[in-house]
Amino acid sequence: MNELQLELKNQLEKYRLQKIEPHMEHDDETENFRMDIFNELGALGFTGMTLPEEFGGMGLSYEDFSIALCEIAKSSVSYAVTISVSSMVQAILNEFGNADQKKKYLPALTSGAEIGAFCLSESGAGSDAAALISTAKKSNQNGIDGYVLNGSKIWITSGGIAKTYIVMARTGASGGSGVSAFIVRDGTPGFSYGKKEKKMGWRISPTRELIFHNCFIPAENLLASEGEGFKIAMAALEKGRFTIGAIAVGCAERALDESVRYALTRQQFKQAIFDFQGLQFMMADMATEIECSRLLVLQSARDYDNQTPNAKLACMAKLKATDTAMKVTTDAVQILGGVGYTREYPVERFMRDAKVLQIVEGTNQIQRVVIARNLKKEYTTH
Ligand SMILES: Cc1cc2nc3c(=O)[nH]c(=O)nc-3n(C[C@H](O)[C@H](O)[C@H](O)COP(=O)(O)OP(=O)(O)OC[C@H]3O[C@@H](n4cnc5c(N)ncnc54)[C@H](O)[C@@H]3O)c2cc1C
């Protein structure tokens, strides 16, 4: 880490230990999201790290952002994910929005005053996202050109607490080319919230259904042009991969930290359990896998910083880091024995939070599909 990265990391570590950590057990139990924590992270600059200063961002690199997400995840995967998804919305607006859209929506997001949500999945369109059926039909209401949205979205991270939603809906024929992206604000008539999911992990981050019933969206809220929505969504998800990987590294690091500390103090058979070789090998493997994951994540982030994006490596980073988080958190529960399985120690929370990292933003099977597709291309085009 360079000097700036070390400073960011130390600042975040101090904040999370003082302000986030004390609430985690209670808030996980009660599914309580604290907007004041998000606002404070914003005031410190962590909700708009990669956006240009012109729009209230810090103008930092994706590598810096990855380091920050990793640090936040050591206390709370939920807050790290909220920041990661909201930043994805900012990146979409910055890359595909026009000057008015950027000016209108970005400052509240970068400052952490508001949260953004990314809305692609539907009940019939998960891994096969291009199968979405929500519609946006051209309409003119009270002399204003726009679109009428109908349909629903499920699994939306920050649904209900976000103010700005990027919604993918069908304006044309089947498949990805018929999808457009719209900016929809909380409170728009015809837009309501459905079921809030009761989840195994990420319990502090609300996941909710969105319902659109004859919801009129002015044409000025269309992003880029008609038919660009799927391309916009895929570009955002590709960049999202190493951010999910960074969160996974933080989650795994915390689990290893808890394991080593516990193993050094817990005595059985008149010695610290750390000294049993069976556990030493587990911890050595955990540490090694975490470092492999971190290196992949940081390399992938640097590729985007250097304008040389590598989709295959981004998939590898997400796949490796999230599979590692699942394995390491599960092993951490094992190392702590009975207490690891209780809420007395946080490792069971990190194990529950790790699981969904293998599912979101393209399941790990889909990451393998993309890696294999790239391999085939490499071997058949040369
Ligand atoms: C907590 C949470 C938060 C989420 N947040 C958001 C959000 O903010 N915005 C949003 O748009 N979506 C969000 N999602 C949705 C998420 O992206 C989807 O759950 C994910 O893409 C998988 O879709 P699915 O659940 O429909 O599973 P399915 O696509 O039905 O997959 C089921 C199983 O089949 C496998 N499978 C599917 N296709 C293939 C294939 N071609 N080859 C091999 N295996 C395959 C999958 O890997 C999986 O194991 C969230 C989900 C969760 C659980």
The ligand as a MOL file (V3000), in Angstrom:
LIG
                    3D

  0  0  0     0  0            999 V3000
M  V30 BEGIN CTAB
M  V30 COUNTS 53 58 0 0 0
M  V30 BEGIN ATOM
M  V30 1 C -29.0160 -10.6750 -1.1870 0
M  V30 2 C -29.1430 -10.4570 -2.6670 0
M  V30 3 C -28.9550 -9.1790 -3.1920 0
M  V30 4 C -29.1240 -8.9500 -4.5600 0
M  V30 5 N -29.0080 -7.6700 -5.0550 0
M  V30 6 C -29.3470 -7.4160 -6.3460 0
M  V30 7 C -29.4100 -6.0680 -6.8400 0
M  V30 8 O -29.1280 -5.1020 -6.1300 0
M  V30 9 N -29.8260 -5.8820 -8.1250 0
M  V30 10 C -30.1470 -6.9010 -8.9530 0
M  V30 11 O -30.5000 -6.6470 -10.1020 0
M  V30 12 N -30.0770 -8.1940 -8.5190 0
M  V30 13 C -29.6950 -8.4720 -7.2470 0
M  V30 14 N -29.6460 -9.7750 -6.7810 0
M  V30 15 C -29.9780 -10.8600 -7.6820 0
M  V30 16 C -28.7770 -11.7220 -8.0680 0
M  V30 17 O -28.0030 -11.0430 -8.9800 0
M  V30 18 C -29.3420 -13.0640 -8.5850 0
M  V30 19 O -29.8300 -13.7780 -7.4670 0
M  V30 20 C -28.2940 -13.8600 -9.3380 0
M  V30 21 O -27.9750 -13.2410 -10.5420 0
M  V30 22 C -28.7730 -15.2790 -9.6250 0
M  V30 23 O -30.0430 -15.2910 -10.1840 0
M  V30 24 P -31.1680 -16.2490 -9.5710 0
M  V30 25 O -31.2080 -16.0200 -8.0930 0
M  V30 26 O -32.4220 -16.0430 -10.3240 0
M  V30 27 O -30.6190 -17.7040 -9.7880 0
M  V30 28 P -30.7420 -18.5790 -11.1500 0
M  V30 29 O -30.2790 -17.7920 -12.3190 0
M  V30 30 O -32.1040 -19.1770 -11.2030 0
M  V30 31 O -29.6650 -19.7120 -10.8600 0
M  V30 32 C -29.9400 -20.8540 -10.0490 0
M  V30 33 C -28.7100 -21.7700 -10.1200 0
M  V30 34 O -28.4750 -22.1720 -11.4960 0
M  V30 35 C -27.1340 -21.8380 -11.8540 0
M  V30 36 N -27.0890 -21.4770 -13.2710 0
M  V30 37 C -27.8880 -20.6170 -13.9560 0
M  V30 38 N -27.4930 -20.5200 -15.2330 0
M  V30 39 C -26.4000 -21.3120 -15.3580 0
M  V30 40 C -25.5070 -21.6250 -16.4350 0
M  V30 41 N -25.6380 -21.0740 -17.6370 0
M  V30 42 N -24.4980 -22.5140 -16.2000 0
M  V30 43 C -24.3280 -23.0810 -14.9760 0
M  V30 44 N -25.1260 -22.7960 -13.9130 0
M  V30 45 C -26.1390 -21.9280 -14.1080 0
M  V30 46 C -26.7700 -20.6480 -10.9590 0
M  V30 47 O -25.3630 -20.5090 -10.8490 0
M  V30 48 C -27.4290 -21.0500 -9.6590 0
M  V30 49 O -26.6060 -21.9480 -8.9590 0
M  V30 50 C -29.4340 -10.0290 -5.4220 0
M  V30 51 C -29.5840 -11.3210 -4.8930 0
M  V30 52 C -29.4480 -11.5460 -3.5400 0
M  V30 53 C -29.6400 -12.9370 -3.0060 0
M  V30 END ATOM
M  V30 BEGIN BOND
M  V30 1 1 1 2
M  V30 2 1 2 3
M  V30 3 2 2 52
M  V30 4 2 3 4
M  V30 5 1 4 5
M  V30 6 1 4 50
M  V30 7 2 5 6
M  V30 8 1 6 7
M  V30 9 1 6 13
M  V30 10 2 7 8
M  V30 11 1 7 9
M  V30 12 1 9 10
M  V30 13 2 10 11
M  V30 14 1 10 12
M  V30 15 2 12 13
M  V30 16 1 13 14
M  V30 17 1 14 15
M  V30 18 1 14 50
M  V30 19 1 15 16
M  V30 20 1 16 17
M  V30 21 1 16 18
M  V30 22 1 18 19
M  V30 23 1 18 20
M  V30 24 1 20 21
M  V30 25 1 20 22
M  V30 26 1 22 23
M  V30 27 1 23 24
M  V30 28 2 24 25
M  V30 29 1 24 26
M  V30 30 1 24 27
M  V30 31 1 27 28
M  V30 32 2 28 29
M  V30 33 1 28 30
M  V30 34 1 28 31
M  V30 35 1 31 32
M  V30 36 1 32 33
M  V30 37 1 33 34
M  V30 38 1 33 48
M  V30 39 1 34 35
M  V30 40 1 35 36
M  V30 41 1 35 46
M  V30 42 1 36 37
M  V30 43 1 36 45
M  V30 44 2 37 38
M  V30 45 1 38 39
M  V30 46 1 39 40
M  V30 47 2 39 45
M  V30 48 1 40 41
M  V30 49 2 40 42
M  V30 50 1 42 43
M  V30 51 2 43 44
M  V30 52 1 44 45
M  V30 53 1 46 47
M  V30 54 1 46 48
M  V30 55 1 48 49
M  V30 56 2 50 51
M  V30 57 1 51 52
M  V30 58 1 52 53
M  V30 END BOND
M  V30 END CTAB
M  END
